[in-house]
Amino acid sequence: MTEDEPGPVVARLLLGDELRKFREGAGLSLEQAEALLKERLPKWYRTKLNKVENGALKTTEAEIAALVDAYGVTGQQVAEIERLAREARRKAAPSRVPDWFKQFVSLSHSADEIRMWSGDLIPGQVHTSAYARECLAESVVISAAEVGPIAEDRQKRGDALFKANAPRVWVLVGEEALLRRVGSAEVMRGQLKRLRALSTLPHASFRVVPLAAGPHPAIGYPFTLLYVERAKSTIAYVESLTGADYIKKSDTYTLAFQRIESKALDEDASRAMLDRLLSDLDQE
């Protein structure tokens, strides 16, 4: 992928937005457009267009040809649509992650801003490989043979957040995430030091929500917000035990993040908490 190429996941978002604009410009409702496409493409099914416009599906060359024909798109605009569709069909770089996580890897690579919240465990994007290994070893969906490679890959991907060209990053964690013992004192020390290093970077913000702060809108609901400037889109990533949801209508999650942030310690106090916990570990 060159610097000008958006990546397959972001390309699908861009393509979907462009196709929606062309459909609306042609004065067609979703239902009317679906009917026209069904005439041109016998295998086209109901609701597929909505998924394409939301960036959830790839499109074939024949489908793109039918779409631009139905909408009356011509000239250079057709070439741009075809370019986005080709990029959207491209396979993302391989990564040692579960299938449902691959879209997140691609989005993270393309994101200009990343906001992550986790109350009772440190977010996976900032794990050390040792901390990740302890967490993954408890998984009921990842085999023992996969634990080591996935843990190493997780830290490697997280290392990108420490680079000069990294996206702007906000990390919000609950105090309980820092207090929860994961592995040995050495494992915890390495993980807290990684957070401490991240907290000093000019493009990063690390803050702790203390136990004394009381309730907030996302107790028990970790999530990550990824903003992609080129697509003018914020995606909420919400992981469950066996899969994940990618939510384009993310206003609720954005508001929840703001509410949680309002209860967090400031950056200096959050670093001070990390320093105290590291000092306690040194006493063991």
Order of alpha helices (4+ residues) and beta strands (2+ residues): alpha-alpha-alpha-alpha-alpha-alpha-beta-alpha-alpha-beta-alpha-alpha-beta-beta-beta-beta-alpha-alpha
